[in-house]
Structure formats: structure tokens, C-alpha cells
Amino acid sequence: MKKRELFLLALLCGSLSYAACDLFFWTGEIHHGKILTEEIQQIAEDHDTKTKNAPLKEINEDYACWMKIKDLSLSLPVVQGSDDAYYLDHAFDRSENGQGTLFFSASDQPHDPVRIIYGHHVHYDPAAMFSPLLQLKEKQDPVMFSLQYEEYEEQYQISYLFDLAKGSSEFTLQKHAFTSADDFHQWIRYAEENTLIHGREGTENDAYVILQTCGRKKDEFLIAIGIRADMYKVFA
């Protein structure tokens, strides 16, 4: 066999070896993420809203609250760290994982009128992270979600749902407060004009949580805006 053919064969074998290693680590990462999610969900099921805080904090001190969207079968922890990029590729136990973890923006404060939770649309797993949000486009009625903290639970109604081009300046995602009624109406106008669902109408006096994930197209986000409902339960 000629030297050139031997070189190409060696290069091909090397490429296949690297590809096999990448596939091994990728499938292992998926398996670990699935097992971890099941274990964490079991902890949540075994404890009430108040008592599950401690065991989840033991796993990750960045744990902020538990999120449930019953109509989408979504039940996952939400964290808040100091670096928004970190949980894009780290699981709840801080292991490296491409599915990431749901997380509040690091700049959000608990009582901000507008907060945002980020999560991946995992294209190969429709049940992982924020993948279920894509089902909202098929819903006829507004969907509720809850954020369960150690001492209280917040209920939100998803009242706006729309696609937003990445890099677009038409809607401000990092909006923590409103300076006036006009400021609010400028902020909400794009959502009102482009929403695919119609829930309750928001006002400048409401509290909002934005849910952000990637859409089906690579160049767009799917944005869901929840308005806090009247129910606000405090646990004794």
C-alpha cells in the first residue's frame, strides 16, 4: 500500500476514533442528565414545598425555586447563579451537560416586577428543560405555571406567546421595572401585537416572569410571558 493511502487510512481511523469518543461522551451525558432529573424530581415528590428546599440546596446552593407547568408535564428546579453562561451547559449537580439547567438571570431580584427564566429547547428530547414550551403553540386556553419557594408559591398565567428574532431590539428581555405607564406600554406592545395566545391583559402594576427558550428555527427565540395571578399562597 502506498504511503499516501496509509496516511489517509490512519487519518480516517483517527477521525472515526474521535467521533466514537464524542458519541460516547454525548450519550453518557444524556443518560446522566436523565437519571439526575429523575432523582431530583423524586426528592421534590417526597417532600412538600417547604421541606424540599434543604435537600435540593445540599445538591446545589444556587437552587432558587421549583417550577411546575402541569399542562406541559414540566416539573424542574430553577437556579440563580452569578454567571448566566454557567448553567447553559451545566446540570443541576454542576456536572457538564449540554442540556443545562433552568435559571433566573443573575441580575434578577426576587421582587422585581419583571424576571426572566432561561432554559434550552433540547431538540432531541421534547420533555427536557424548556422543550415542552413549544407545545404552547397548540394550546387553546391560557396555561398556568407555579414557582414554589420555601415559604410561598407564586402562580402565573401565560398570557403572551411569540417568536422573537435573535438580536431583535423590538422587545426588551432584560426589563426589571417600569418607570411609568408609558414605559410599560412601550415594553408590552410587541407582545400584544404578536402573541399567539390571549390570556389576561397585563398592566404596569402586575408582576411578570418571562420564559425564554430557542424556537424551532435557529435564528429565533420562543418567548412566553406569565402574569402573576391573584392567588399568592404563604406556607406556615
C-alpha positions in Angstrom: 0.0 0.0 0.0 1.3 3.4 -0.9 2.4 5.9 1.8 -0.4 8.3 0.8 -3.0 5.6 1.1 -1.6 4.6 4.5 -1.7 8.2 5.7 -5.3 8.7 4.6 -6.3 5.4 6.2 -4.6 6.5 9.5 -6.4 9.9 9.3 -9.7 8.2 8.7 -9.3 5.8 11.6 -8.3 8.7 13.8 -11.4 10.7 12.8 -13.6 7.7 13.4 -12.0 7.2 16.8 -12.6 10.8 17.8 -16.2 10.6 16.5 -16.8 7.4 18.6 -15.4 9.2 21.7 -17.6 12.2 21.1 -20.7 10.0 20.7 -19.8 8.0 23.8 -19.5 11.1 25.9 -22.6 12.7 24.4 -24.8 9.6 25.1 -23.3 9.3 28.6 -24.1 13.0 29.2 -27.7 12.5 28.1 -28.0 9.4 30.3 -26.6 11.2 33.3 -28.9 14.1 32.8 -31.9 11.9 32.6 -31.1 10.0 35.7 -30.2 13.2 37.6 -33.6 14.7 36.6 -35.5 11.7 37.8 -33.6 11.7 41.2 -34.2 15.4 41.7 -37.9 15.0 40.8 -38.2 12.2 43.3 -36.8 14.4 46.0 -39.4 17.0 45.1 -42.2 14.4 45.2 -41.0 13.0 48.6 -41.1 16.5 50.3 -43.6 19.3 50.5 -42.9 22.7 49.2 -41.3 23.9 52.4 -39.1 20.8 53.3 -37.7 20.0 49.8 -35.7 23.2 49.9 -33.0 21.8 52.2 -32.1 18.6 50.3 -32.1 20.5 47.0 -29.9 23.2 48.4 -27.5 20.4 49.6 -27.1 19.4 45.9 -26.8 22.9 44.6 -26.7 26.1 46.8 -27.9 28.1 43.8 -31.3 26.4 43.9 -33.9 29.1 43.9 -37.4 27.5 43.4 -39.3 24.6 41.9 -41.2 25.2 38.7 -44.3 23.3 37.6 -46.3 23.6 34.4 -48.9 20.9 34.9 -50.4 21.2 31.4 -47.0 20.6 29.9 -45.8 17.9 32.4 -42.9 20.1 33.3 -41.5 19.9 36.8 -38.0 21.1 37.3 -35.7 23.1 39.7 -34.7 26.7 38.8 -31.4 28.1 39.9 -29.8 31.5 40.1 -26.1 31.9 40.0 -23.7 34.8 39.5 -22.8 33.9 35.8 -25.6 33.5 33.3 -23.4 31.5 31.0 -22.6 28.8 33.5 -26.0 27.0 33.6 -26.3 26.9 29.8 -24.0 23.8 29.9 -24.1 22.6 33.5 -26.7 20.3 35.1 -28.3 20.9 38.5 -25.4 18.9 40.2 -22.9 21.2 38.4 -21.7 18.4 36.1 -21.1 19.5 32.5 -24.2 18.9 30.4 -25.4 20.4 27.2 -29.0 20.4 28.4 -28.1 22.9 31.1 -30.5 23.9 33.9 -33.4 26.3 34.1 -32.1 29.6 35.6 -33.1 33.1 36.6 -31.0 35.9 35.2 -28.2 36.7 37.7 -29.4 40.3 37.8 -32.9 39.5 38.8 -34.1 40.3 42.3 -37.0 38.3 44.0 -39.4 41.3 44.0 -38.6 42.8 40.6 -41.7 43.4 38.5 -40.1 41.5 35.6 -37.9 38.5 35.9 -36.7 36.0 33.3 -36.0 32.3 33.4 -33.9 30.7 30.7 -33.9 27.1 29.5 -32.8 25.1 26.5 -35.0 23.8 23.8 -33.5 20.3 23.6 -34.2 19.2 20.0 -33.6 15.5 20.6 -35.8 15.4 23.8 -39.2 17.1 23.7 -39.6 16.6 27.5 -36.2 18.1 28.6 -35.8 21.6 30.1 -37.9 24.1 28.2 -38.6 21.9 25.2 -42.3 21.5 26.4 -42.8 25.2 25.9 -43.1 24.6 22.2 -46.4 22.8 22.9 -47.9 26.1 24.0 -48.5 27.0 20.3 -51.0 24.1 20.2 -52.9 25.2 23.4 -56.3 26.8 23.1 -56.6 28.1 26.7 -54.1 30.0 28.8 -51.7 27.8 30.7 -50.7 28.3 34.3 -47.4 27.7 36.0 -46.1 27.8 39.6 -42.9 28.8 41.2 -42.6 27.2 44.6 -40.3 28.7 47.2 -39.6 27.7 50.7 -42.1 30.0 52.3 -44.6 30.7 49.4 -45.8 29.8 46.0 -46.5 32.1 43.0 -49.0 31.2 40.3 -48.7 32.7 36.9 -50.8 32.7 33.8 -49.0 32.5 30.4 -50.8 35.4 28.7 -48.4 36.2 25.8 -46.5 33.8 23.5 -44.5 34.9 20.5 -41.4 34.3 18.4 -38.6 36.8 18.6 -35.7 37.1 16.2 -32.3 36.7 17.9 -30.7 40.1 18.2 -34.0 41.9 17.8 -34.5 45.2 19.6 -38.3 45.1 19.2 -38.8 43.6 22.7 -36.7 44.1 25.8 -36.0 40.9 27.6 -33.9 42.4 30.4 -36.5 44.7 31.8 -36.6 44.8 35.6 -39.1 47.6 36.3 -41.3 50.3 34.7 -40.7 54.0 35.2 -44.2 54.9 34.1 -47.4 53.6 32.4 -46.0 54.8 29.1 -42.8 52.8 29.7 -44.8 49.7 30.4 -47.0 50.1 27.3 -43.9 50.5 25.1 -42.5 47.3 26.6 -45.6 45.2 26.2 -46.7 46.5 22.8 -44.7 44.0 20.8 -46.0 41.1 22.9 -49.6 42.3 22.4 -49.2 42.7 18.7 -47.5 39.4 18.1 -48.9 37.0 20.7 -50.2 33.6 19.5 -52.4 33.2 22.6 -54.6 35.5 24.5 -54.7 35.4 28.3 -55.4 38.2 30.7 -54.3 41.7 29.8 -51.3 42.9 31.7 -50.9 46.3 33.4 -47.9 48.2 34.8 -49.0 47.1 38.3 -48.6 43.4 37.6 -45.6 41.1 38.2 -44.2 39.2 35.2 -41.9 36.2 34.6 -40.6 35.8 31.1 -39.8 32.2 29.9 -37.2 32.2 27.2 -36.0 29.3 25.0 -34.9 28.7 21.4 -37.6 28.3 18.8 -37.9 25.7 16.1 -35.8 28.0 13.9 -32.2 28.6 14.8 -32.5 32.3 14.4 -35.4 32.9 16.8 -36.4 32.6 20.4 -39.7 31.5 21.8 -40.9 33.9 24.4 -43.7 33.2 26.9 -44.8 35.9 29.4 -46.5 34.9 32.6 -48.5 37.3 34.7 -48.7 36.6 38.4 -52.3 35.6 39.3 -54.2 36.8 42.3 -53.5 33.7 44.2 -50.4 34.0 46.4 -50.1 31.3 48.9 -47.9 31.6 52.0 -46.8 28.4 53.8 -47.0 28.3 57.6 
